[in-house]
Amino acid sequence: MLFEYDDFFYYLKVAANLAHGHGSTYNGIVPTNGYHPLWLLILMGLSYFTQNGRAILAFVGMITVASAVATYLLSQRIMIKAGVEAPAACALSIYVAVYACRIYFSGMEVVIAIPLALALVAMVQCGDALSSAPRAFVTGLLASLAVLARLDSIILAVLLTAAVLLNADYRKQLAPSRIAAAIVGFSPVPIYLWINKHFFGLWTPVSGMSKQLRPHYPPSDAVVATILHVSPKTEVHFLFVGISLIAAIISYRSLSSNTAMMVILPVLLFPLFYYILLSFLSDWWIPDWYFYAMKIALCVSLAYWFTRPIVATAAKAPFVRIILVVIAVLALADNWWPVTQASIYEGAVDLHAFEATHPGIYAMGDRAGKVGYMLDNPMVQVEGIVMDKGFLEHMKRGEDLHSLLRDYHVKYYIATAHHPFTGCFDAVEPYQAGPSSPTMRGEFCSTPAAQFQHEDVLTLVYDMDREPN
């Protein structure tokens, strides 16, 4: 429980409730659709066979390793199909897989979203994805799985569809029966959207909608600000992908006429369109698993450059091949692995012990994933990530936090303060929201019912019965 990101445990809690007949709920208070469905179904299947959290995490670790291997194999296949020499493709694919591993260890849905997206790219790149009705069905089904793994990857599916329609060889494969087969294969996506709207009142997950409550939509600088604060090596990758996109646009005519290379421009455009759209919809700080699109783009960026005549010729030299292998090995040795979130876990353990003698409904915003998973009492997640449509209305109005907590019959509000802390706690929920997003505020001045310190983080538990009305 130290390496998986805190948000992963929202998945795990809902999956456990579903697996054991409690419905799609995080807290037993409201139904929720705050998840990407395919990863939840996998976790639900694991939870059905065991309630042992460590056993589930062990299986998730196995999936993580399998995804890293799949990323390597699919990247190698895409590069070789594009024309990269096998030794260079091997070293470059190791690098791509290592680059993806950091967010694979997060436990988030990207652990399956990236391999599925790469598989879709490889399928289209083969040039015969629509050569028969059965193959068209498989292509459509693979596209639907990629989208259900991470819903915003529908942008990639649309871009690849456009590339198929613009490619002369693919247009020859179009026939009513094959188009119908592809649509049937893709049908799980509209079915999922209908289920969302019918049962939850929202077309898309509440986890995303809670971050898109801005009253006006000029683009925010959250994406750019996040990029400027990530590690230098990640910023270099962003720059590399950006340069590759410009080069691919300039050489578009030669790419579009080559079926094996036609996927490069759509994949490189995917992160550009995605992050532009995200900047219009939200001003929340961007968690690093949202940069999964860059992992996919890195694969085709390397494929593009290593099929350029000058680079391809240089890559045949034994010395250059040795350098590529050394870079791949150094990437493995580098600090690419996620840091532990020990303070969150230790705080969750303390709160679990606290609730044994303090029953009631709890509420918490940021850092509530592990806490909510370990608590036996219900948890109101005041960022709205795993709540419902009604809770979003409270958030949108920017209601007084004390009033909101009382409406949900909350007994204990859990706050997170950073050292040093004195006096009253000024709560702002959601804490991660940007300046133009609505927030709910409240001041907590009573003596905390409990407080726990881990590293520089102080966890405070406020008894709502002690707070003034």
Residue pairs with C-beta under 8 A, 6 or more apart in sequence:
1 9
1 53
1 57
1 345
1 370
2 340
2 341
2 342
2 345
3 105
3 106
3 107
3 337
3 338
3 340
3 341
4 57
4 60
4 105
4 106
4 107
4 341
5 106
5 107
5 108
5 287
5 289
5 338
5 341
5 369
6 341
6 344
6 367
6 368
6 369
6 370
7 106
7 108
7 287
7 369
7 385
8 106
8 107
8 108
8 369
9 369
9 370
9 372
9 373
10 26
10 34
10 35
10 207
10 369
10 372
10 373
10 381
10 385
10 386
11 35
11 39
11 40
11 43
11 107
11 108
11 109
12 43
12 47
12 53
12 56
12 373
13 26
13 372
13 373
13 386
14 24
14 25
14 26
14 32
14 34
14 35
14 40
14 386
15 40
15 43
15 44
15 46
15 47
16 47
16 51
17 23
17 24
17 25
17 26
17 28
18 24
18 40
18 44
18 47
19 44
19 45
19 47
19 48
20 47
20 48
20 51
22 28
23 31
24 31
24 32
24 33
24 199
25 31
25 32
26 32
26 34
26 372
26 379
26 381
26 386
26 387
27 372
27 378
27 379
27 380
27 381
27 386
28 378
29 361
29 378
29 380
29 408
30 387
30 388
30 390
30 391
31 199
31 200
31 388
32 200
32 206
32 386
32 387
32 388
33 196
33 199
33 200
33 202
33 205
33 206
34 205
34 206
34 207
34 210
34 385
34 386
34 387
35 109
35 205
35 207
35 386
36 109
36 113
36 148
36 149
36 150
36 151
36 205
37 148
37 192
38 109
38 112
38 145
38 148
38 149
39 108
39 109
39 111
39 112
39 113
39 149
42 63
42 112
43 56
43 60
46 56
46 59
46 60
47 56
50 56
53 373
57 107
60 107
60 111
63 111
63 112
64 101
64 104
64 105
64 107
64 111
67 100
67 104
67 111
67 112
67 114
67 115
68 97
68 100
68 101
68 104
69 97
70 115
70 118
70 119
71 93
71 96
71 97
71 100
71 114
71 115
71 118
71 295
72 93
72 94
72 96
72 97
73 93
74 115
74 118
74 119
74 121
74 122
75 89
75 92
75 93
75 96
75 97
75 118
75 299
76 89
76 90
76 93
77 122
78 118
78 121
78 122
78 125
78 263
78 299
78 300
78 303
79 88
79 89
79 92
79 93
79 299
79 302
79 303
79 306
80 86
80 89
81 122
81 125
81 126
81 260
82 125
82 260
82 261
82 264
82 300
82 303
82 304
82 307
83 260
83 261
83 307
83 312
84 92
84 302
84 303
84 306
84 307
84 312
84 315
85 306
85 312
85 315
85 316
87 321
87 324
88 306
88 315
88 321
88 324
89 306
91 321
91 324
91 325
91 327
91 328
92 302
92 306
92 324
92 328
93 299
94 328
94 331
94 332
95 302
95 327
95 328
95 331
96 295
96 298
96 299
96 302
98 328
98 331
98 332
98 336
99 237
99 295
99 298
99 331
99 336
100 114
100 292
100 295
101 336
101 337
102 288
102 336
102 337
102 338
103 110
103 111
103 288
103 289
103 291
103 292
103 295
103 338
104 110
104 111
104 114
105 337
105 338
106 288
106 289
106 338
108 289
109 149
109 150
109 289
110 150
110 289
110 292
110 295
112 149
113 146
113 149
113 150
113 153
113 292
114 292
114 295
114 296
116 142
116 145
116 146
116 149
116 153
117 146
117 149
117 150
117 153
117 156
117 296
118 296
118 299
119 142
119 146
120 139
120 142
120 143
120 146
120 156
120 157
120 160
121 160
121 263
121 267
121 296
121 299
121 300
123 129
123 138
123 139
123 142
124 139
124 160
124 163
124 164
124 262
124 263
125 259
125 260
125 262
125 263
127 169
127 170
127 259
127 260
128 135
128 173
129 135
129 136
129 139
129 164
129 170
130 136
130 139
130 164
130 170
130 173
130 174
130 178
130 179
130 182
131 173
132 178
133 177
133 178
133 180
133 181
134 181
136 178
136 179
136 181
136 182
136 185
137 181
137 182
137 184
137 185
138 185
139 182
139 185
140 181
140 182
140 183
140 184
140 185
140 186
140 187
141 185
141 186
141 188
142 185
143 157
143 160
143 185
143 186
144 185
144 186
144 187
144 188
144 189
145 188
146 153
146 156
146 157
147 153
147 154
147 157
147 189
148 188
148 189
148 192
150 292
151 204
151 205
151 208
152 274
152 277
153 270
153 293
154 189
155 270
155 273
155 274
155 277
156 266
156 267
156 270
156 293
156 296
159 266
159 267
159 269
159 270
159 273
160 263
160 266
160 267
162 266
163 256
163 262
163 263
163 265
163 266
164 170
165 171
166 256
166 262
167 256
167 259
167 262
168 257
169 259
170 259
193 203
193 204
196 202
196 203
196 204
196 205
197 203
200 206
200 388
200 389
201 388
201 389
202 209
202 389
206 384
206 385
206 386
206 387
206 388
206 389
206 391
206 392
207 385
207 386
209 384
209 392
210 383
210 384
210 385
210 387
210 392
210 395
210 430
211 281
211 282
211 284
211 433
211 437
212 281
212 282
213 392
213 395
213 396
213 437
213 438
214 220
214 281
214 282
214 283
214 434
214 436
214 437
215 436
215 438
216 436
217 280
217 281
218 280
219 276
219 279
219 280
220 279
220 280
220 282
220 283
220 434
220 436
221 279
221 283
222 278
222 279
222 282
222 283
222 284
222 285
222 286
222 434
223 275
223 278
223 279
223 286
224 279
225 285
226 285
226 286
227 234
227 235
227 238
228 235
230 288
230 291
233 334
234 291
237 294
237 298
238 294
240 298
240 301
241 268
241 271
241 294
241 297
241 298
241 301
244 268
244 297
244 300
244 301
244 304
244 305
245 265
245 268
245 269
245 272
247 304
247 305
248 255
248 264
248 265
248 268
248 304
249 265
252 265
254 261
255 261
255 262
255 264
255 265
256 262
256 265
261 304
261 307
263 300
264 300
264 303
264 304
267 296
267 297
267 299
267 300
268 297
268 300
268 301
268 304
270 293
270 296
270 297
271 291
271 293
271 294
271 297
274 293
275 293
278 286
278 290
282 434
282 437
283 433
283 434
283 435
283 436
283 437
284 430
284 432
284 433
284 434
284 437
285 432
285 434
305 311
306 312
306 315
314 320
315 321
315 324
341 370
342 454
342 455
343 454
343 455
343 457
344 367
344 369
344 370
344 371
345 370
346 452
346 454
347 367
347 370
347 371
347 452
347 454
347 457
347 459
348 370
348 371
348 373
348 374
349 374
350 450
350 452
350 459
351 362
351 371
351 374
351 375
351 414
351 452
351 459
351 461
352 374
352 375
352 376
354 450
354 461
355 362
355 375
355 376
355 377
358 411
358 412
358 449
358 450
358 461
359 377
359 411
360 377
360 410
360 411
360 412
361 377
361 378
361 379
361 380
361 408
361 409
361 410
361 411
361 412
362 371
362 372
362 375
362 377
362 378
362 379
362 380
362 410
362 411
362 412
362 413
362 414
363 379
363 380
363 381
363 382
363 405
363 408
363 410
363 412
363 413
363 414
364 371
364 372
364 379
364 380
364 381
364 382
364 413
364 414
364 415
365 381
365 382
365 383
365 416
365 427
365 429
365 430
365 431
366 383
366 416
366 430
366 431
366 432
367 416
368 379
368 381
368 383
368 414
371 379
371 414
372 379
372 381
380 387
380 405
380 408
380 410
381 387
382 401
382 404
382 405
382 429
382 430
382 440
383 429
383 430
383 431
383 432
384 391
384 392
384 395
384 430
394 404
394 407
394 440
395 430
395 438
395 440
396 438
397 438
398 438
398 439
398 440
398 441
399 440
400 440
400 441
400 442
401 427
401 429
401 440
401 441
401 442
402 442
402 464
402 467
402 469
404 440
405 413
405 442
405 464
406 464
410 464
411 463
411 464
411 465
412 449
412 461
412 462
412 463
412 464
413 427
413 444
413 461
413 462
413 464
414 459
414 460
414 461
414 462
415 425
415 427
415 444
415 459
415 460
415 461
415 462
416 431
416 457
416 458
416 459
416 460
417 425
417 457
417 458
417 459
417 460
418 456
418 457
418 458
419 453
419 456
419 457
419 458
421 458
421 460
423 445
424 443
424 444
424 445
425 443
425 444
425 445
425 460
425 462
426 441
426 443
427 441
427 442
427 443
427 444
428 439
428 440
428 441
429 439
429 440
429 441
430 437
430 439
433 439
444 460
444 462
444 467
445 467
446 462
446 463
446 466
446 467
447 466
448 460
448 461
448 462
449 461
449 462
449 463
449 466
450 460
450 461
451 458
451 459
451 460
451 461
452 458
452 459
453 459
